[in-house]
Amino acid sequence: MNILVVLDEPHIGMVSGWPTRYIGIISQLYKKHKLSIFAPGDTTLLKSVFPDADVCASTSIDNVVTSRFSLGKYIFSFFFPDRNNIFFNGFQYYPEFDNLLHSQHKRRYDVVFYSGMKSYNYYYYHNFDNAPVICDFCDSGLRHLLTYLNNEKNLKKRITTYSDIAYLYRVKRKIVKHDVNILAATDKDAFYIKKILKKNRVFAVVNGIETDKITFDENYCLTKWKSRKILFCGSLDYEPNIITIRYILEELWIPLKDVCPDIELEIVGRNLSKDFADFIAQFKDVLVFADVPDVFKYYKAAKLVLSPLFSGSGIKNKILEALSTATPIVTNSEGATGIELETEKHGYVMENKNDFIRTAEKILKSDFDQYKMWCENCYSLSKEYSWDRIGEKLEDIIETKLAK
């Protein structure tokens, strides 16, 4: 098959969860199909990643249109939604790239793949209608807003969230054509996407993980068992992660230190603000590592990953990363969404403060045989989320569900 792939942002490497997903998915398509990949900005890195693909020429990103919040625009686009005026906070649109992409309208493709709602909205071109269109929504905006609403007590913020939910319904139903096939990262996200786009076909394709990051053996497990490090990993400017870190520090950390005085907490992520750094610095034995080149170094050194999550959507890459490094996990049902975690087998899926503390203490004080069993189970489960397995699911959708 000849597949057109459209990215909505310059590719600068695997620096966050979103590039990890779209590069993982494209890599699977690349194994079996001929790809034409279009992305704004400098495409030198993309060409090195996919040397046999037809990667577009580099385009300027100097002439960029950035969508900033405007109440008037927000209200106008609610009543008159159009792909040229809908509100996406902070999204950057690249006119030169748009012109390059649309100049290809005479070429024929068997499938067109858009990475993300913004990619579809701003760079969709009607002359590609002769091919099935797939758009990777990944996570559900509705699910994210509803989880945020469930945890927000401030009346003003709740009213704003209700407004955003109404806006989401209105705009997506207006903009997204019924024949667009949509990918979601979990069954739960697919359910919420379907609540808005009732006439579209929605398929769940989870995120994958590289499973060759470690050499798994008894010595590796022993080193982790002797560690006194607890890890939280995630973007430090992402509100759901900020909420989780504050919860860990304000509710869990002091009680955990009381029962395990020698432990350390490592917080690893990117885009750390000074105010948040100052807040974290108040707590004893808590270390922050921002903008590190390799997060897996910290997973390998950790005894457990502590990750209770209360809002957001999609699948949590931090949980997959823990599995791939054979690190036992303490999380909750939101953190485990889309991943077949079993309590006591891979760590613990708990829902309240006392249980988080109790189960983290159990892992920290476990004997080696018990700890080794958790490590083995985590590493074994990670194989189910290898990109090869995810590729099989994607191929089934393309070759059978979208067959003309």
N, C-alpha and C positions, 0 to 999 in steps of 0.2 A: 504493500500500500504506500501511497504518497501522502504524507500527513503534514499539514501546515500547523506549526506551533507558534502562538503569539504570546509573548511576555509583556507585562505592562510596566516594567521597571528595568533600569540597567542592571546587568548581572555583575556583581562585584565579589562573588564567592559565597561560600556556605557560612554566612554570618548570622543567620537567624532561622527560625522554624520554617518560614515560608519558602525560601530558596531550597532548603533541605527537601521539602516536599516536591516542588516542581522539577528540580533537577533529578530527584529520584524517579519520578514518573516518566520524565522525558528519557532518562537512561534506559528504562524498560522498553519504551517504544523504539528507541534507537537500535536495540538488539535485533529487531525483526523487520523494521520498516524504513523507508526512505523519508528523511525528515527535512523540511524547510523551516528553519527557526528564525523568527523575527523578534528582535528586542531593540529598544532604544539605547542610545549611547554607544560606548566603545564595546564592540563585540569580540575583541581579541581573546578574552578569557573563554567565552563561549566556544569559539572556534577550537581552542586547545582542548576543551572538554569533549567536544563532539567533532573530531577532525574530518569524519566522512559525511557529515551532514552539510546541507546547503544553508549556511548561516549568513544572514543578511550583512550588508556592508555597515560599517559604523556610521552613526548619524550624530549630529550636534545635539547637545542637551542644554545649550546656552539659551535658546529660544524656548522657554518653558512656561506653561500656564499652570499656576498653583491655585487650587481651589481652597479658599479661606472662608471661614464662617461669615455669613451675612444673613441676618434675620429676614430681611426683605427677600433675598434670593431663596432662602429656605421656604418661606411661606408661598412665594410664587411657584416654586417648583413642585410644591405639594398639590396645588390646584391644577397646574399645567406641566406635569412631568414630561421631560423630553431629554434624550440622551445628551444634548448639548447644554442643559442647564441644571441637571440634578446635582445635589450637594454631596460631595465626598470630602470630608475635612482633611486638608493637607495633601490631597492627591495631586500629583504632577503629571500633566499631559504634555506630550512632546509632538508639536505639529510637524516637524521635519520627518520624524519616524512615521507618523500617520500618513504623510504623503508617499513615503517609500513603500509602505505596506499596500496602500491602495493602488499603487502603480502595477501591482502583480495580479490585478483582477482577471486577466486573460488566461492565467495559468490554471490548470485543473488539479484539484486535490480530491482524494478519496475521503478524507476526514479533516475537519478543522478543529484544532484544540486551543481553547483560550484559557490561560492561567489566571483565574480570578474574575470576579464580577466586574472590576474596573477595566480589565483588559477587554472583556466582551463589550462593555458599555461604550468605551471610547474608541476602540479600534475595530469593531465589527463592521464588515462590509458586505452589502447585500449580494454582490456578484459571486460570493462564495457559497450561495445558497444551494448550489447543486450538490454539495457534500454535507453529510451529517455533521452537526455542530455539537461539540462537547465543551462545556464550561466547568472548570474546577472551582466551585464555590468553597470547597474545603470545609470550613466551619459555618454554622448558621448564625447570622446576625440576630435573628429572633431569639434563638436559644441563649445567646450571650446577653441580650437585653433582659430577658426574663430571669436569668440567674442573678444578674445585677439587681434587678427590681426586688427579688426575694430577700436580698441582704441589705438593702438600702432603707434607712430609717428617716432620712431627711426628706421632708415633704416636697421641697422645691425640686430636689433631684429626682424624686419619684414622678412628679408631674412632667419633668423634662424627658424622663425615660418613656413614659406613656406616649408622649408626643413623638419620640423617635420610633417607637413601635408602629404607630399609625403611619408615619412617613415611610417606613420600610415596606409595609403592606402596599401602600399606594404606588410607590415608585417601582418596585420590582414587578408588580402585576402589569404595569404600563410598559416597562422597558423590555422585559425578557419575553421573547417569542415562545409560543407553545411548543415548537418543535426542537427547542434547545434541550439537549441531554445534559443533566447536571450530575457532577460528582460531589459527594460529601465524605468527610473523613470518618464519620461514625454513623451507625444506624439512628442514633438519637438526633444527630444533626440532620440526617436525611428526613426524619419525621417532621422536624420543624420547618425545613425548607419546603416540604410538601404542603404544609399548612397554608403557606402563602401562594406557592406556584402549583396549584392543584392539577393543572393539565399537563405539566412537564413530567418526563420520566427522570427519576432521581435514583442514583446508584451509590452505594457506600463502598468506597475504596480507602482503606485506612492508610495512615502513614507507615513507612517502612523504616528500617534501621540497618546500618552496616553491622554485621555480626562477627567481624574479624578484628575487632579493636583490642582483644586480649588473647593471651595464651592461657586457656583455662586448665588449671591443674590444682593439686592439693596445696602446693606452695603458694600459689596465688591466693587461694582461700585463707590460708593461714596468715598471710600478711594482712589481709583485710580484717580478719578476726581480731588481730592484735591492735588494730587501729582504734583510736578514740575519737575519730572525726565523724560528725554528722554533716550531711550535705543538703543544701537547697540550691537548685540551679534554674535560672530563668532570666529573661530580660528585666532589667531593673527600672525601666520606665513604663512597664506594662501594668496597668492598674490591678488586675487580678493577682499578679505576683507581689505587688506592693502590699496588698491586703493580706496575703498569706504570710509574708515575712513579718509584718507587724503582729499578726496573730501568734506566730511562733515565738517571737521575742517577748511579747507582752503577756502571753498566756501559758506558754509551754516551757520556756527556757529556764527560768528560775527553779520550778519544780523538778525539771530534769537534772539540773546541776546539783540539787539537794540529794538526789539518789545516786547520781554518777558524777562526782565532783571533778573528775579528770577529763571530762569530754570537752571537745571544741566544736563550734559550729562554723562551717565554711559556707559563705554565700557567694555564688559565682554567677556573673551575668555581664550585661553590657549596658551602656548609657546610664551610668550612676550619677544622680544629681548630688550637689553639695549638701542640700538640705536632708536628703535621705541618708547620705553618708554620715552626717552629723547625728542623726537619730540612731543609726545602728551602732555608732561609736560609744554610746552610753552603756552598752551591755558587755559584760566581762566574757572573755574567751570567745568572742565572735569576730571572725576575720572576713573581710570582703575582698574579692578578687574581680576586678572589672576589666572587661574587654580583653580577656585572655585569648591566646591563639589556639588553645586546645583544652576544651572543657573535660575531655575524657581523662585527662591526667588527674582531675579531682575526683571523678567517679571511681577510678581505680584505687584511690587512696582512702576512700570513705568506707566506714563500717555499715552505714545505713543512709538511705535517702528519706528525708522527712518532708512530705509535700501535701499537706491538707489544702485543698483548693475549694473556693466558695463561689467563684463566678468564672465566666469565660465560656468557651465552646470548643469544638473540635476534639482532637486527640492530643494528649499531653506528651510531647516529645521527651520531656524530662523523665517520664516513667519508662518509655522505651529505652532511653539511654541507660537508665539504671539496670534494666533487664539485660541489656547487651554487655554490661560490665559485671554481671553476676552480683549486683548489689541489692540486698533485701530492702523492701520499701514499706513505709508507713504512710498511707494516704487515706482518702475518703472516696465515696462513690463518684463524686465529680471528677476527682483526679484519675480514677480508674476507668472512666467512660471509654468504651471502645476497645478496651484491653482485657483479656481474660484472666485478670488477677484473682487468685483464690486466697482468702484469709488463712493463715497458718502455713500455706504452701509456699508463697512468694514473699511473705511478710504479713502485713495486716491492712485490711480496709475497714476503717473505723469512722465514727461520725461525731464523737464529742471529745472534749478536752481531756477528761480523765482517762479515756481509752487510748488516746494518742500518747499520753505520758506513760501509761502502763505497758503498752506494747513496744514502744521505743526502748523502755527500760529492759524489757524481756530480751530484745535482740542484743542490746549492749552487754547484758550479763549472761548471755547464752554460753553453753559449752561448745567446744569446737565441732563436735559431730552434728549438733543441731544447726549451727551456723553454716556448716558445709552443705547440709541438705538444702537450706534456703538458697545458697549460692547456686547449687546445681539446678534447682527448679527454675530459678530466674533465668539462668543462661539457656536452659532448654526451651523455655517459653519464648525467648527472644528469636529463636529460629523461625517461629511461626510468623514473625513480622519482618523477615528478611525481604529486601526489595525484589528478590526473585519470586517469592510467594505473592507479593503485591502485583508484580507484573503479570502473573498468571490470571489473576482476577481482572485486571485491566484488559488483557487480551480477550478474555471471554466476553466482556462487554462490547469491545470493538468488533470482533469477528462474528458474534452471534446475535447480540441484542441490537446492533446497529446495521446489520447486513441489509443491503437494499433488496 
